[in-house]
Amino acid sequence: MFRTGQQAEKFEALYWTITQLTVFSGLLSVPNSYRPHLVKMTVTSTDNLAIPQGARVLVSGANGFIASHVVKQLLRNGYKVRGTVRNLKSSSWLIALFESQYGKGFVELVEVPDMAAKGAFDEAVRGVSGFIHTATPVMQIQDPNIAVPTVVEGTKNALQSAVKAGIKRFVLTSSSTAASSPIPNKVFTMDEKTWNEVAVKNAWAPPPYDGVQRRLDVY
């Protein structure tokens, strides 16, 4: 889709601006009309914080690509982070990385092997003020009968645990492909009414469940 390295760099910068805006719009208590102007995601005033700096925020799937950047943004803005991972041993690099940058005591990990299991996040939410749910089985399962229920139940579990714990702010991240898959060399408009109905249809098509495109559609 991008023909030059410069175009790719611009897209990546825009992508992270949107990601950061999505996350911090959930943590900042500001009117919706102001949120498009929150491009630089460094908190400069504590007057409008729904969650005070120093509070702990839960990030599910913290070892993931997007989630690890979310963790970094939270730490940079004065929050403590508890991250969920499926395996503590294989994710230990995360602690080492952020302790080297922000010191000890600001990041901790808890193990949630199966987010679709009932009450999966009940222990993880204890003592946190915000929940950013980024965990999802990215490109791991091609069968929609397995992949879709896993994500749906995981999200429901996250919401239910947040409600039971009285959490003040909940952020659910998704993918741009929920609105539309990339269409190279074609100009088209996306807005709040745009949904990727084509991917839904293709994802639920009859088997065989193989091929990269099928995996992308299911994701």
N, C-alpha and C positions, 0 to 999 in steps of 0.2 A: 504493500500500500504506500509506503514511504520510499521515495527513490533516492534520497540523499541523507547523509548522516545528520545534517543540520535540521532537516524536517523531523527526523526521528527524535532528536534532542528536544525540539519544540513540543512535540507530542508528549514526551515523557514529562517535561516540566508542567504542561497543562494537566496531565493525568494526576500528578502528585498534588497540584493545587486543588483539584476537585476532590481528591481523596482526603486531604487535610481539612478542606472546608466541610465535607460531609461529617467528619469526626468531630470537629470543634464546634460546629453548629449545634451538635447534640449536647455539648458540655457548657457552652456559653448561653447565658440567659439574655438574648438579644432579639429584637423584632425581626421578622422574616425579611422585611424590606432592607435591612442593613446587611444581611448575610452575604449577598453577592460581593460586598466590598471587603470581606474578610479574606484577603488573598495571602497576606503574610501571617502565617499561623504561629506567631510568637505573642504570648499574652503580655500586654504592656500595662494593663490596669486590672486590678482585682475587684473593682466595683461591680462588674456585671457577671461575675462567675456564679453559676448555679451550684457548682461543686468547687469548694475552696482549694487553692493550691496546697499540696501536702496530703490531700486525701488519696485514698487508694482506688484505682480503677482496674476493673477486670477486663482483660483482652483474651478472647477465646482464639485458639489456634495461633498462639503468639509466635511460633517459629515459622509461620508462613511469610511469603514475600511481602504482601501488603501489611499484614499484622505486625511484622517486625519494624516496619517504618512507623506504624501507628504508635507502637511502644516507644520508639525513639522520640516522636513528637510529644508524647505525654511526659516523658522524663525531662525533655528540654524545657517544658513549660511548668515544671515544678510539681508534677504529680508522682505518686508512687504507683507501681504497676504489679498486678498479679496476673500472670499469664497461664492459660491452660494449654497443655500439650498432650498428645496421646502417649508419649513415652519420655519420661524424665531423663533417662540416661542418654538417649540419642539427641536430646535437645539441650544438653548442659552447656553447649557452646554459647547459647543465648545469654546465660548468666555471666559467663566470662567476658563476653563482648561488652555488655552494658556496664558491668562493674568497672571495666577498664576506662570507660568514658565518663561515668557519673558517680562512681564510688559504690561501696557496699550498702546494703539495706534498702535500696530503692526498687529492686526487682526481685520477684520470687515466682517460682513455677509450681503448679499443681497438676497432677495427672488426671486427665479425663479420657480414658481409653475409647469410650463409645458415647458420643454426644447424643445419640438417639435413644440411649437407655433411660428409662424413667428416673427422674431426679438426678440426672447426670451432673448438673451444675449446683446442686443444693449446697454442697460443702464449699465449693469455690467462691460462692457469692458472699460468704460470711465476712462481714466487716468492710465491704467495699461500698463506695458511693455511686459508682457509675459502671456500666457494662457495655463494652463494645464487642459485638458478636461478629467476628470475621471468619470463624472456622467453617470450612466446607471441604468435602473430598474432591479437590480440584483434579479433573481429568483422570480420576482413578477408576471409575466404574462406568461401563458402557450400557449396562442394562438399566433403563429408566425405572423399572419396577423395584430396583434396589436403591439406586442413587437418589431418586426424588424423595421417597419416604424418609430416607436417612437425613436429608437436609431439612425437610419439613418438620420432622420430629425433633431434630436438634434445635431448630429455631424456637419451636413451641416450648421445649424444655428450658431454653435460655430465658424466654419471656416469663414463664411460670416461676422459675427460681428467682428472677428479678423482682417479681411482684411479691412473693413470699418474704423476701429480704427487705422490702421497702426501699428499693433502690430508686434514686431520684432521676437519673438519666439513663436511657438505653439507646444505643446506636446500632442499627443493623446495616452492615455493608453488603453490597451486591456486586454485580458486574455490569459494565456498559452493554454487554451482549444481552442482558435482560430486556433492553430496549430495541437493539438491532445488532445483527452481526455485521462485521465489516463488509462493505461493498466497494471493492477497488475501482477507482476511476469513475465513480458515479457520485454526483452531488445530490444529497437528499436532506430533508429536514427531520429533526428529532425534537420532541417536546414531551411534556408530562403525560400526553395521551398515547405515546408511542410504545408499543409492546412487541416483542419478537415472536409473533404468532407463527412465523415460518419455522423457527427453531423448535417451538413446542410441537408442531405437527410432525417435524422430522424426528424429533427425539422419541415420540411415542409410536413411530411407524413400526410395523411388524419386524421380527428378527429376520436375518441375523444381526446381532449387535456387535458389529465390528467396523473398523476403519476409523481414521482420525476425525473425519467430519462428523461421524455419528457420536464420537466421544465429545466433540465440541458442542454439538446440539444438546446432548444430555446435560453437559455442564451448564 
